[in-house]
Amino acid sequence: MKLLLLNGHGINMRVDGAKLHIKDGRFSATEDPQEYVFSPKRIDIDSIVVYGRSGSLSFEAIRWLIKHNVQVTMLDWNGKFLTTMLPSESTNVKTKFAQYHAYEDQDARVKLARKFIEAKFYKSEAVLDYLKQRYPEIEYDFSVDKGKLENAKSVREILGIEGGVASKYWNEYSKAIPDEYDFRARTDNNARASNSGDKVNVMLNYGYALLESECLRAINSVGLDAHVGFLHEMNPSKNSLAYDLQEPFRFIVDLAVMNLIEKEVMDSKDFIRTESFSLRLKPTGARKVTDKFNSMMNGKVEYRKKNSSWGSVLLVKARELSHQLVGKRKTIEFSKPVYVVERDDSNLLRKRIIDMPYVEWKKMGFSKGTLHYMKQNAKSDLPFTLNGHVKERLENWE
């Protein structure tokens, strides 16, 4: 998966000599806009996200993009998903009919809704497990909630259980965020993109909009109807199935935002406060979040005995859902593949680095300068990584 973000003023997409010419927008008086030229059949971009305020897209460019299966997504200034131009969809009408029948079948709908939220619970645990390695104050237990989910008889009941877990999750997630971010939780008010009052919610909202775009592309490619979900109710202005499919993959956005925070990538100049006191991402901030999201979606995970990206897994899950609906699969599991990552900068390893004597380190065959550098990293709040053999020696050191 490769995503191209266009933002600022004066964005232009046109075709000249059969080649697609793209000019990024201007958002700095000192920086010239980036320009791209793609030859026919040689574009390596899957999706273009437009976060700009002004520009033009020619009819010929639209035709060129559609012919090359490139999705174009429009976000408003709030980072909210507006619309998308999708490549040609699957024309298997039987898939949509099967989807509609499953929606009308209460038992089938509840089973699918439960699968989406079950996966969200497991992925939420994975995020908190990852954070707990660095922030031991994080504590959680979803076992009772999982039991309730197994016995839920309606979508309304499932949503109620999910709401309780979400409250617990964001309470623990917030413990890893520095006080200067002024993040407390995601309430009904600040979860809306247009009403975000703090930096964390602004980044999360923008990331979820990018994820929604990817879900729509996957849904479209397998011939499902994005407006008919199983967990989320149908609404004329909402892509209910895209919201459903987001649930098992929201953790990617959550981790991307946390990574930006921990590495202190975001700057106050990446945000702007409006007259209504809401917060928005500036083009520089949007680019940083987009780049990290893109990197996370391209992260590798083993699934079906293959080393796949999370972007590919999302597409596979949409296809598995369509196959389950038409009877080609008996069941579907959104919980797999599992996200498991051990941090190099866990509290335990930080302590071992700080406590490691230079004499002992030298006996292991390492230099004093390396340990000094590691001790500096360990004493800071910034994340860091270790070479495999170094990490192994540290873990085995008594």
C-alpha positions as CSV (number, residue, x, y, z in Angstrom):
1,M,0.0,0.0,0.0
2,K,1.3,3.5,-0.9
3,L,-0.7,6.6,0.0
4,L,0.0,10.1,-1.4
5,L,-1.2,13.1,0.5
6,L,-1.9,16.4,-1.2
7,N,-2.6,19.5,0.9
8,G,-2.3,23.2,0.9
9,H,-3.4,25.7,-1.8
10,G,-3.2,25.2,-5.6
11,I,-3.2,21.5,-5.9
12,N,-3.3,20.4,-9.6
13,M,-3.8,17.0,-11.3
14,R,-3.8,16.9,-15.1
15,V,-2.7,14.7,-18.0
16,D,-0.2,15.8,-20.6
17,G,1.2,13.4,-23.2
18,A,-0.5,10.4,-21.6
19,K,1.3,11.1,-18.3
20,L,-0.3,12.1,-15.1
21,H,1.1,15.3,-13.7
22,I,0.4,16.1,-10.0
23,K,1.4,19.3,-8.2
24,D,1.1,19.4,-4.5
25,G,-0.4,22.5,-2.8
26,R,1.6,25.3,-1.3
27,F,1.4,25.8,2.5
28,S,4.7,27.5,3.1
29,A,6.2,30.6,1.5
30,T,9.7,29.2,1.7
31,E,9.0,25.7,0.3
32,D,8.2,24.9,-3.4
33,P,5.4,22.4,-3.9
34,Q,6.4,18.9,-4.7
35,E,5.6,17.7,-8.3
36,Y,5.1,14.1,-9.5
37,V,4.9,12.7,-13.0
38,F,3.5,9.1,-13.6
39,S,3.8,7.3,-16.9
40,P,0.9,5.0,-18.0
41,K,0.9,1.6,-16.3
42,R,3.8,2.7,-14.0
43,I,2.1,4.4,-11.1
44,D,3.0,2.9,-7.7
45,I,0.4,4.9,-5.8
46,D,-2.7,3.0,-4.5
47,S,-4.6,6.0,-3.0
48,I,-4.4,9.8,-3.1
49,V,-5.8,11.8,-0.1
50,V,-6.7,15.4,-0.7
51,Y,-6.6,17.6,2.4
52,G,-6.1,20.8,0.5
53,R,-8.2,24.0,0.4
54,S,-8.1,24.7,-3.3
55,G,-7.0,23.3,-6.6
56,S,-8.1,21.5,-9.8
57,L,-8.6,18.0,-11.1
58,S,-9.2,17.7,-14.9
59,F,-11.6,15.2,-16.4
60,E,-8.8,13.5,-18.2
61,A,-6.9,13.1,-14.9
62,I,-10.1,11.5,-13.4
63,R,-10.2,9.1,-16.3
64,W,-6.5,8.3,-16.0
65,L,-6.8,7.6,-12.3
66,I,-9.8,5.3,-12.7
67,K,-8.1,3.4,-15.5
68,H,-5.1,2.8,-13.2
69,N,-7.2,1.8,-10.2
70,V,-6.1,4.7,-8.0
71,Q,-8.5,5.9,-5.3
72,V,-8.9,9.6,-4.6
73,T,-10.3,10.6,-1.2
74,M,-11.4,14.1,-0.1
75,L,-11.1,15.2,3.5
76,D,-12.4,18.5,4.8
77,W,-10.4,20.9,6.9
78,N,-11.5,19.1,10.1
79,G,-9.9,15.9,8.8
80,K,-13.4,14.4,8.3
81,F,-14.0,12.0,5.5
82,L,-16.1,13.8,2.7
83,T,-16.1,11.5,-0.3
84,T,-14.0,9.1,-2.4
85,M,-13.6,8.3,-6.0
86,L,-13.2,4.5,-6.2
87,P,-11.9,2.2,-8.9
88,S,-14.5,0.0,-10.7
89,E,-16.2,-2.3,-8.3
90,S,-17.0,-6.0,-8.4
91,T,-20.2,-6.6,-10.4
92,N,-21.2,-9.8,-8.6
93,V,-24.7,-8.9,-7.6
94,K,-25.2,-12.1,-5.6
95,T,-22.7,-10.8,-3.0
96,K,-24.8,-7.7,-2.3
97,F,-28.0,-9.8,-2.2
98,A,-26.4,-12.1,0.4
99,Q,-25.3,-9.0,2.4
100,Y,-28.9,-7.7,2.4
101,H,-30.3,-11.0,3.5
102,A,-27.8,-11.3,6.3
103,Y,-28.7,-7.8,7.5
104,E,-32.4,-8.7,7.6
105,D,-31.6,-12.0,9.5
106,Q,-31.4,-10.9,13.1
107,D,-29.3,-13.9,14.3
108,A,-26.9,-13.6,11.4
109,R,-26.5,-9.9,12.0
110,V,-25.8,-10.3,15.7
111,K,-23.2,-13.0,15.0
112,L,-21.3,-10.7,12.6
113,A,-21.6,-7.7,14.9
114,R,-20.2,-9.8,17.7
115,K,-17.2,-10.8,15.5
116,F,-16.3,-7.2,14.8
117,I,-16.4,-6.2,18.5
118,E,-14.7,-9.3,19.6
119,A,-11.8,-8.4,17.3
120,K,-11.8,-4.8,18.6
121,F,-11.5,-6.1,22.2
122,Y,-8.5,-8.3,21.3
123,K,-6.7,-5.5,19.4
124,S,-7.4,-3.0,22.2
125,E,-5.7,-5.5,24.6
126,A,-2.8,-5.7,22.2
127,V,-2.4,-1.9,22.3
128,L,-2.5,-1.8,26.1
129,D,-0.1,-4.7,26.3
130,Y,2.3,-2.8,24.2
131,L,2.0,0.3,26.2
132,K,2.2,-1.5,29.6
133,Q,5.7,-2.6,28.8
134,R,6.7,1.1,29.1
135,Y,4.0,2.4,31.4
136,P,3.4,-0.2,34.2
137,E,0.6,1.9,35.7
138,I,-1.7,0.7,32.9
139,E,-4.1,-1.9,34.2
140,Y,-7.1,-3.5,32.6
141,D,-9.3,-6.6,32.5
142,F,-11.9,-7.2,29.8
143,S,-12.7,-10.8,30.8
144,V,-16.1,-9.9,32.2
145,D,-17.0,-7.8,29.2
146,K,-15.9,-10.6,26.9
147,G,-18.3,-12.9,28.7
148,K,-21.1,-10.5,28.3
149,L,-20.3,-10.2,24.6
150,E,-20.6,-14.0,24.1
151,N,-24.1,-13.9,25.6
152,A,-25.4,-10.7,23.9
153,K,-28.7,-11.2,22.0
154,S,-29.0,-7.9,20.1
155,V,-26.8,-5.4,18.4
156,R,-28.0,-2.7,20.9
157,E,-26.7,-4.9,23.7
158,I,-23.3,-5.4,21.9
159,L,-22.9,-1.7,21.4
160,G,-23.6,-1.1,25.1
161,I,-20.8,-3.6,26.0
162,E,-18.5,-2.1,23.5
163,G,-19.1,1.4,25.0
164,G,-18.0,0.1,28.4
165,V,-14.8,-1.4,27.1
166,A,-14.0,1.8,25.1
167,S,-14.3,3.9,28.2
168,K,-11.9,1.6,30.1
169,Y,-9.5,1.5,27.1
170,W,-9.3,5.3,26.6
171,N,-8.8,5.8,30.4
172,E,-5.7,3.5,30.3
173,Y,-4.5,4.8,26.9
174,S,-4.5,8.3,28.4
175,K,-2.0,7.3,31.1
176,A,0.7,7.0,28.4
177,I,0.1,10.5,27.1
178,P,2.1,13.5,28.6
179,D,0.1,16.1,30.5
180,E,0.9,18.8,28.1
181,Y,-1.4,17.1,25.5
182,D,-4.4,17.7,27.8
183,F,-6.0,14.4,26.7
184,R,-8.5,12.8,29.0
185,A,-10.7,10.5,26.8
186,R,-12.8,10.3,23.7
187,T,-16.2,11.5,24.7
188,D,-19.2,11.8,22.4
189,N,-18.4,15.4,21.9
190,N,-14.6,15.4,21.2
191,A,-14.9,12.2,19.1
192,R,-16.5,14.3,16.5
193,A,-13.9,15.7,14.1
194,S,-15.4,19.1,14.0
195,N,-15.3,19.5,17.8
196,S,-11.9,18.2,18.7
197,G,-10.4,20.3,21.4
198,D,-7.0,18.6,22.0
199,K,-4.1,17.4,19.8
200,V,-4.6,13.7,20.5
201,N,-8.2,13.6,19.4
202,V,-7.4,15.7,16.3
203,M,-4.8,13.2,15.2
204,L,-7.0,10.2,16.0
205,N,-9.9,11.6,14.0
206,Y,-7.7,12.3,11.0
207,G,-6.2,8.8,11.2
208,Y,-9.6,7.2,11.4
209,A,-10.7,9.1,8.3
210,L,-7.7,7.7,6.4
211,L,-8.7,4.2,7.7
212,E,-12.3,4.7,6.6
213,S,-11.0,5.5,3.1
214,E,-8.9,2.2,3.0
215,C,-12.0,0.2,4.3
216,L,-14.1,1.7,1.5
217,R,-11.6,0.7,-1.1
218,A,-11.5,-2.9,0.3
219,I,-15.3,-3.1,0.4
220,N,-15.7,-1.8,-3.1
221,S,-13.1,-4.3,-4.5
222,V,-15.1,-7.3,-3.2
223,G,-18.5,-6.1,-4.3
224,L,-20.1,-5.3,-1.0
225,D,-22.4,-2.4,-0.2
226,A,-20.6,0.1,2.1
227,H,-23.9,1.6,3.3
228,V,-25.2,-1.7,4.8
229,G,-23.4,-2.6,8.0
230,F,-24.1,-5.2,10.7
231,L,-22.9,-3.4,13.8
232,H,-23.6,0.2,12.8
233,E,-27.1,1.2,11.7
234,M,-27.8,2.3,8.2
235,N,-27.8,6.1,7.7
236,P,-28.0,8.0,4.4
237,S,-24.8,9.9,5.2
238,K,-22.7,7.1,6.7
239,N,-20.7,4.2,5.3
240,S,-21.9,1.7,7.9
241,L,-20.0,-1.3,6.7
242,A,-16.8,0.7,6.5
243,Y,-17.3,1.7,10.2
244,D,-17.8,-2.1,10.9
245,L,-14.6,-3.0,9.1
246,Q,-12.7,-0.3,10.8
247,E,-13.2,-1.8,14.3
248,P,-10.6,-4.6,14.0
249,F,-8.1,-2.1,12.5
250,R,-8.5,1.0,14.7
251,F,-5.5,-0.1,16.7
252,I,-3.3,0.8,13.8
253,V,-4.3,4.5,14.1
254,D,-4.1,4.4,17.9
255,L,-0.5,3.0,17.8
256,A,0.5,5.4,15.0
257,V,-0.7,8.4,17.1
258,M,1.0,7.1,20.2
259,N,4.3,6.6,18.3
260,L,4.2,10.2,17.1
261,I,3.6,11.4,20.7
262,E,6.3,9.2,22.2
263,K,8.9,10.3,19.6
264,E,7.9,14.0,20.0
265,V,7.4,14.3,16.3
266,M,4.4,16.7,16.5
267,D,5.0,20.4,17.0
268,S,2.7,23.1,18.2
269,K,3.0,24.6,14.7
270,D,1.4,21.5,13.3
271,F,-2.0,22.6,14.8
272,I,-4.2,25.6,14.6
273,R,-7.0,26.8,17.0
274,T,-10.2,28.1,15.3
275,E,-12.4,30.9,16.5
276,S,-14.8,28.3,17.9
277,F,-11.8,27.0,20.0
278,S,-11.7,23.7,18.1
279,L,-8.3,22.4,17.0
280,R,-7.3,21.4,13.4
281,L,-4.3,19.8,11.8
282,K,-2.2,22.1,9.6
283,P,-0.8,20.6,6.4
284,T,2.5,19.9,8.1
285,G,0.7,18.0,10.8
286,A,-1.5,16.1,8.4
287,R,1.6,15.0,6.5
288,K,3.2,13.6,9.6
289,V,0.1,11.6,10.6
290,T,-0.4,10.4,7.1
291,D,3.2,9.2,6.8
292,K,3.0,7.3,10.1
293,F,-0.3,5.7,9.2
294,N,1.1,4.7,5.8
295,S,4.1,3.1,7.6
296,M,1.9,1.2,10.0
297,M,-0.4,-0.1,7.3
298,N,2.7,-1.4,5.5
299,G,4.0,-3.1,8.6
300,K,4.4,-6.9,8.2
301,V,2.4,-9.6,9.9
302,E,2.2,-13.3,9.3
303,Y,-1.2,-14.5,8.1
304,R,-2.1,-17.6,6.2
305,K,1.5,-18.7,6.3
306,K,2.5,-15.5,4.4
307,N,4.2,-12.3,5.4
308,S,1.6,-9.7,4.6
309,S,1.1,-6.0,5.2
310,W,-1.8,-4.8,7.4
311,G,-3.2,-3.1,4.3
312,S,-3.3,-6.4,2.5
313,V,-4.8,-8.1,5.6
314,L,-7.6,-5.5,5.5
315,L,-8.4,-6.4,1.9
316,V,-8.3,-10.1,2.7
317,K,-10.7,-9.7,5.6
318,A,-13.2,-7.8,3.3
319,R,-12.9,-10.7,0.9
320,E,-13.4,-13.3,3.6
321,L,-16.5,-11.4,4.7
322,S,-18.0,-11.5,1.2
323,H,-17.2,-15.3,1.0
324,Q,-18.8,-15.9,4.3
325,L,-21.9,-14.1,3.3
326,V,-22.3,-16.1,0.0
327,G,-21.6,-19.4,1.8
328,K,-18.1,-20.0,0.6
329,R,-16.8,-19.8,4.2
330,K,-18.5,-21.3,7.3
331,T,-17.3,-18.6,9.6
332,I,-15.0,-15.6,9.8
333,E,-12.5,-14.4,12.5
334,F,-11.6,-10.7,12.5
335,S,-9.4,-11.2,15.6
336,K,-6.7,-12.9,13.5
337,P,-3.9,-12.1,12.7
338,V,-2.9,-11.2,16.2
339,Y,-0.8,-8.0,16.8
340,V,2.1,-8.8,19.2
341,V,5.1,-6.5,19.6
342,E,7.7,-6.5,22.4
343,R,9.2,-3.1,23.1
344,D,13.0,-2.6,23.1
345,D,12.4,0.3,25.5
346,S,10.3,-1.5,28.1
347,N,10.8,-0.5,31.7
348,L,12.6,-3.8,32.5
349,L,15.2,-3.3,29.7
350,R,15.6,0.4,30.6
351,K,16.4,-0.6,34.2
352,R,18.9,-3.3,33.1
353,I,20.7,-0.8,30.9
354,I,20.9,1.8,33.7
355,D,22.1,-0.8,36.2
356,M,24.6,-2.5,33.9
357,P,28.2,-1.9,35.1
358,Y,30.7,-0.8,32.4
359,V,33.1,-3.6,33.4
360,E,30.4,-6.2,33.0
361,W,29.4,-4.8,29.6
362,K,33.0,-4.9,28.4
363,K,33.2,-8.6,29.4
364,M,30.3,-9.2,27.0
365,G,32.4,-7.9,24.2
366,F,30.8,-4.5,23.8
367,S,32.3,-1.0,23.9
368,K,32.0,1.5,26.8
369,G,30.7,4.1,24.3
370,T,27.8,1.9,23.2
371,L,26.7,1.4,26.8
372,H,27.0,5.2,27.5
373,Y,24.8,5.9,24.6
374,M,22.3,3.3,25.7
375,K,22.2,4.7,29.2
376,Q,21.4,8.1,27.9
377,N,18.5,6.7,25.9
378,A,17.3,4.6,28.9
379,K,17.2,7.7,31.1
380,S,15.2,9.7,28.6
381,D,11.4,9.4,27.9
382,L,12.0,8.9,24.2
383,P,11.5,5.4,22.7
384,F,14.5,3.6,21.3
385,T,15.4,0.3,19.6
386,L,18.2,-2.2,20.2
387,N,20.1,-4.6,18.0
388,G,18.9,-8.2,18.4
389,H,22.1,-9.5,19.9
390,V,22.3,-6.6,22.3
391,K,18.7,-7.1,23.5
392,E,19.4,-10.9,23.9
393,R,22.4,-10.2,26.1
394,L,20.5,-7.7,28.2
395,E,17.6,-10.1,28.7
396,N,19.9,-12.9,29.8
397,W,22.0,-10.8,32.1
398,E,21.5,-11.7,35.8
